Amino acid sequence: MQPVVVENIVQNYRTKKMVVEALKGISFTVDRGEIFGIIGPDGAGKTSLFRILTTLLLAESGKATVDGFDVVTDYKQIRNRIGYMPGRFSLYQDLSVEENLEFFATIFNTTIQQNYDLIKDIYQQIEPFKDRKAGALSGGMKQKLALCCALIHKPSVLFLDEPTTGVDAVSRKEFWEMLHRLKEQGITILVSTAYMDEASLCDRVALIQKGELLSVDTPKNIIGQFKKPLWAIRADEMYKLMNDIAADPAVESCYPFGQYHHVVFKTQEKRRQTLEEIAKGGEHAHVEIKPIEPNIEDCFMALMNN
């Protein structure tokens, strides 16, 4: 039995003037014991999907099960089996670290001691501050406390909605190391993120944009499907360079990526000469052009343009 099954989930939000299609027939499955990433920008539908799977929101249509239980009819069983860490810090700010953890343990009729081994590696990092109010913690420490509270009842499936948003790079790295240790204990983990570089840390990912799934596969397989040559180019006037490149009829896409623009042509041909001619025609200075290997963000951009 697969721990998460999603079948043709549709969710719309209505206002007086318009209908916003948040999820457009989403379908996928998650295997037991894997880290499954929902990867997409803000507004892609990630939080709506997580709220449906954690029984906080009713989908307009479609079906979904968690650990074999239906998200509509069996919501009580699901809530006892899952851990959920929402995107915003939602613990009690005026309670201490220890008081928050004891509160969530009590809700699930357990104790910190009973499941301490599960949270030990994480909790030991914040235990020296157990008497500090949660509202006074740093972003990284809040993240660790929220994860401990989501794990204290030993869930079989863990839902993490954009858990690394707003934390520093070191805390992000530590957090993913914690997730891989949790995976070794047999917990199935669904994590959503807008950081494309985190896709490579998942066993499989679902790329989502404007409520639609673009691809569901391993990061390696998604990158392997990028067949066209990819070029990186930079010069002094980057905005003008991007417009000059995008205006060429041979160019499929050109988009900013760090200090460079990434360029894909419509055909398989290597087009260094074309880029050199564009740069020369636009009188660009200090031009650098090089072929590069695609990453998951390049694949996402390519899927969006299909």
C-alpha positions as CSV (number, residue, x, y, z in Angstrom):
1,M,0.0,0.0,0.0
2,Q,1.4,3.4,-1.0
3,P,1.3,5.9,1.8
4,V,0.1,8.8,-0.4
5,V,-2.2,8.4,-3.5
6,V,-3.5,11.5,-5.3
7,E,-6.1,11.1,-8.1
8,N,-7.2,14.0,-10.2
9,I,-7.5,16.5,-7.4
10,V,-9.1,19.8,-8.5
11,Q,-9.3,22.9,-6.3
12,N,-10.6,26.3,-7.2
13,Y,-11.0,29.5,-5.2
14,R,-13.8,31.9,-6.2
15,T,-14.2,35.6,-5.7
16,K,-16.9,37.9,-6.9
17,K,-14.9,38.7,-10.1
18,M,-13.0,35.6,-10.9
19,V,-12.2,31.9,-10.3
20,V,-8.6,31.0,-9.4
21,E,-7.7,27.4,-10.5
22,A,-5.3,26.4,-7.7
23,L,-5.0,22.7,-8.7
24,K,-5.9,21.3,-12.1
25,G,-6.4,17.6,-11.9
26,I,-3.3,16.7,-9.9
27,S,-2.4,12.9,-9.8
28,F,0.7,11.2,-8.3
29,T,1.7,8.5,-5.8
30,V,4.4,8.5,-3.2
31,D,6.4,5.3,-2.3
32,R,6.9,4.3,1.3
33,G,10.1,5.6,2.9
34,E,11.0,8.1,0.2
35,I,11.5,11.9,0.3
36,F,9.1,13.2,-2.3
37,G,9.4,16.9,-3.3
38,I,6.7,19.2,-4.6
39,I,8.8,21.8,-6.4
40,G,7.4,25.1,-7.7
41,P,7.3,28.8,-7.3
42,D,4.9,30.8,-5.0
43,G,1.3,30.4,-6.2
44,A,1.9,27.1,-7.9
45,G,-0.6,25.3,-5.7
46,K,1.7,23.6,-3.2
47,T,0.1,24.7,0.0
48,S,-3.4,24.0,-1.3
49,L,-2.3,20.4,-2.1
50,F,-0.8,20.0,1.4
51,R,-3.9,21.3,3.1
52,I,-6.0,18.8,1.2
53,L,-3.7,15.9,2.1
54,T,-3.6,16.9,5.7
55,T,-7.4,17.1,5.9
56,L,-7.5,20.8,6.5
57,L,-9.2,21.6,3.1
58,L,-11.8,19.8,1.1
59,A,-10.9,19.4,-2.6
60,E,-13.5,20.4,-5.1
61,S,-13.2,17.1,-6.9
62,G,-10.9,14.1,-7.0
63,K,-9.7,11.6,-4.4
64,A,-6.7,11.2,-2.2
65,T,-5.6,8.7,0.5
66,V,-2.9,8.8,3.1
67,D,-1.8,5.5,4.6
68,G,-4.8,3.9,2.9
69,F,-7.3,6.3,4.5
70,D,-9.5,8.7,2.6
71,V,-8.8,12.3,3.2
72,V,-12.5,13.1,3.5
73,T,-14.2,10.2,5.3
74,D,-11.2,9.0,7.4
75,Y,-9.8,12.4,8.4
76,K,-9.5,11.4,12.1
77,Q,-7.4,8.4,11.4
78,I,-5.1,10.4,9.1
79,R,-4.6,13.2,11.7
80,N,-3.4,10.6,14.2
81,R,-0.9,9.2,11.7
82,I,0.7,12.2,10.1
83,G,3.0,15.0,11.1
84,Y,2.5,18.4,9.5
85,M,4.8,21.4,9.5
86,P,3.0,24.4,7.8
87,G,4.8,27.1,5.9
88,R,4.4,29.7,8.7
89,F,5.7,29.1,12.2
90,S,2.5,28.1,14.0
91,L,3.6,27.0,17.4
92,Y,2.7,28.9,20.6
93,Q,5.1,31.9,20.8
94,D,4.5,32.6,24.5
95,L,5.3,29.0,25.5
96,S,8.8,27.7,26.0
97,V,10.5,25.2,23.7
98,E,9.8,22.4,26.2
99,E,6.2,23.5,26.9
100,N,5.4,23.5,23.2
101,L,6.8,20.0,22.8
102,E,5.0,18.7,25.9
103,F,1.8,20.2,24.6
104,F,1.9,18.4,21.2
105,A,3.0,15.2,22.9
106,T,-0.1,15.4,25.2
107,I,-2.4,16.0,22.3
108,F,-1.4,12.6,20.8
109,N,-1.4,10.8,24.2
110,T,2.3,10.3,24.3
111,T,5.3,11.8,26.1
112,I,8.6,13.4,25.1
113,Q,10.4,10.5,26.8
114,Q,8.4,7.8,24.9
115,N,9.5,9.0,21.5
116,Y,12.7,10.8,22.5
117,D,14.9,8.6,20.3
118,L,13.0,9.8,17.2
119,I,13.7,13.5,17.8
120,K,16.9,13.1,19.8
121,D,19.3,14.3,17.0
122,I,17.2,17.4,16.4
123,Y,16.0,18.2,19.9
124,Q,19.5,18.0,21.4
125,Q,20.4,21.1,19.2
126,I,17.7,23.2,20.9
127,E,17.5,21.5,24.3
128,P,20.0,24.0,25.9
129,F,17.3,26.6,25.2
130,K,14.4,24.6,26.3
131,D,13.2,27.3,28.7
132,R,13.3,30.1,26.1
133,K,10.0,31.3,24.6
134,A,9.4,30.0,21.1
135,G,8.8,33.5,19.9
136,A,12.3,34.5,20.8
137,L,14.0,31.7,18.8
138,S,16.0,32.3,15.6
139,G,14.6,31.1,12.3
140,G,16.7,27.9,12.3
141,M,15.8,27.0,15.9
142,K,12.1,27.6,15.2
143,Q,12.4,25.3,12.3
144,K,13.9,22.6,14.5
145,L,11.3,23.0,17.2
146,A,8.5,22.8,14.7
147,L,9.9,19.6,13.2
148,C,10.2,18.1,16.7
149,C,6.6,18.9,17.4
150,A,5.5,17.3,14.1
151,L,7.5,14.1,14.9
152,I,6.7,13.7,18.7
153,H,3.9,11.2,18.1
154,K,6.0,9.1,15.6
155,P,4.0,9.8,12.4
156,S,4.2,7.4,9.4
157,V,4.0,10.3,6.9
158,L,5.5,13.7,7.4
159,F,4.2,16.8,5.5
160,L,6.6,19.8,5.4
161,D,5.2,22.8,3.6
162,E,8.2,25.1,2.5
163,P,10.1,24.3,5.7
164,T,13.3,26.1,4.6
165,T,11.8,29.4,3.5
166,G,13.4,32.4,5.2
167,V,16.2,30.5,6.9
168,D,19.9,30.8,6.3
169,A,21.9,28.5,4.0
170,V,23.6,26.6,6.9
171,S,20.2,25.9,8.5
172,R,18.8,24.7,5.2
173,K,21.7,22.3,4.8
174,E,21.3,21.0,8.4
175,F,17.6,20.6,7.9
176,W,18.0,18.4,4.8
177,E,20.5,16.3,6.7
178,M,17.9,15.8,9.4
179,L,15.3,14.7,6.8
180,H,17.6,12.1,5.4
181,R,18.2,10.7,8.9
182,L,14.5,10.5,9.4
183,K,14.0,8.7,6.1
184,E,16.4,6.0,7.4
185,Q,13.9,5.4,10.2
186,G,11.2,4.6,7.7
187,I,9.2,7.8,7.7
188,T,7.7,8.9,4.4
189,I,8.4,12.6,3.8
190,L,6.6,15.0,1.5
191,V,8.3,18.4,1.3
192,S,7.3,21.4,-0.8
193,T,9.8,24.1,-1.7
194,A,10.3,27.0,-4.1
195,Y,14.1,26.4,-4.0
196,M,15.0,24.4,-7.2
197,D,18.4,23.4,-5.8
198,E,16.6,21.3,-3.1
199,A,15.0,19.1,-5.8
200,S,18.3,17.2,-6.1
201,L,18.0,16.2,-2.4
202,C,14.7,14.3,-3.0
203,D,14.3,10.8,-4.2
204,R,11.6,11.9,-6.6
205,V,10.0,15.3,-7.4
206,A,6.8,16.7,-8.9
207,L,7.4,19.9,-10.7
208,I,4.3,22.1,-10.4
209,Q,3.4,25.4,-12.0
210,K,0.0,27.2,-11.9
211,G,-1.8,24.2,-10.5
212,E,-0.5,21.7,-13.1
213,L,2.1,19.0,-12.8
214,L,4.9,19.4,-15.4
215,S,6.8,16.2,-14.5
216,V,7.0,13.5,-11.9
217,D,10.3,11.6,-11.8
218,T,13.7,11.3,-10.2
219,P,15.8,14.5,-10.5
220,K,18.3,12.5,-12.5
221,N,15.7,11.4,-15.0
222,I,14.2,14.8,-15.4
223,I,17.6,16.3,-16.1
224,G,18.3,13.5,-18.5
225,Q,15.3,14.5,-20.6
226,F,16.8,17.9,-21.4
227,K,18.2,17.1,-24.8
228,K,19.1,20.5,-26.3
229,P,22.5,22.2,-25.9
230,L,22.5,24.8,-23.1
231,W,24.6,27.9,-23.1
232,A,25.6,30.5,-20.5
233,I,26.4,34.0,-21.6
234,R,27.2,37.3,-19.8
235,A,28.3,40.8,-20.7
236,D,28.3,44.3,-19.1
237,E,24.7,45.2,-20.0
238,M,22.8,42.1,-19.0
239,Y,19.3,43.4,-19.5
240,K,20.0,44.6,-23.1
241,L,21.8,41.3,-23.8
242,M,18.8,39.3,-22.7
243,N,16.5,41.3,-25.0
244,D,18.9,41.1,-27.9
245,I,19.1,37.3,-27.6
246,A,15.4,36.7,-27.1
247,A,14.7,38.7,-30.3
248,D,16.6,36.2,-32.4
249,P,14.2,33.8,-34.2
250,A,16.5,30.8,-33.5
251,V,16.3,31.2,-29.7
252,E,13.8,29.1,-27.8
253,S,14.4,30.7,-24.4
254,C,16.7,33.1,-22.6
255,Y,16.4,33.7,-18.9
256,P,18.6,35.1,-16.1
257,F,20.4,32.6,-13.9
258,G,22.8,34.2,-11.3
259,Q,25.5,36.1,-13.1
260,Y,24.6,34.6,-16.5
261,H,21.8,34.2,-18.9
262,H,20.9,30.6,-19.9
263,V,20.1,30.2,-23.6
264,V,18.4,27.3,-25.4
265,F,18.0,27.2,-29.1
266,K,15.1,25.7,-31.0
267,T,17.3,23.1,-32.8
268,Q,20.0,20.7,-31.6
269,E,22.7,22.7,-33.3
270,K,25.4,24.3,-31.1
271,R,25.0,28.0,-31.6
272,R,28.1,29.6,-30.1
273,Q,28.5,31.5,-33.4
274,T,25.0,32.9,-33.2
275,L,25.6,34.2,-29.7
276,E,28.8,35.8,-30.7
277,E,27.1,37.5,-33.6
278,I,24.3,38.8,-31.3
279,A,26.8,40.1,-28.9
280,K,28.8,41.8,-31.6
281,G,25.7,43.3,-33.3
282,G,24.6,44.7,-30.0
283,E,28.1,46.1,-29.3
284,H,28.3,44.2,-26.0
285,A,31.5,44.4,-24.0
286,H,33.3,41.8,-21.9
287,V,31.3,38.9,-23.3
288,E,31.7,35.4,-21.9
289,I,30.1,32.4,-23.6
290,K,30.3,28.8,-22.5
291,P,28.4,25.5,-22.9
292,I,26.9,24.2,-19.6
293,E,25.1,21.1,-18.2
294,P,21.4,21.7,-17.3
295,N,20.1,21.6,-13.7
296,I,16.6,21.0,-12.5
297,E,15.7,24.7,-12.8
298,D,16.7,24.6,-16.5
299,C,14.4,21.6,-16.9
300,F,11.6,23.5,-15.2
301,M,11.9,26.4,-17.5
302,A,12.0,24.1,-20.5
303,L,8.8,22.3,-19.4
304,M,7.1,25.7,-18.9
305,N,7.8,26.6,-22.5
306,N,6.5,23.4,-23.9
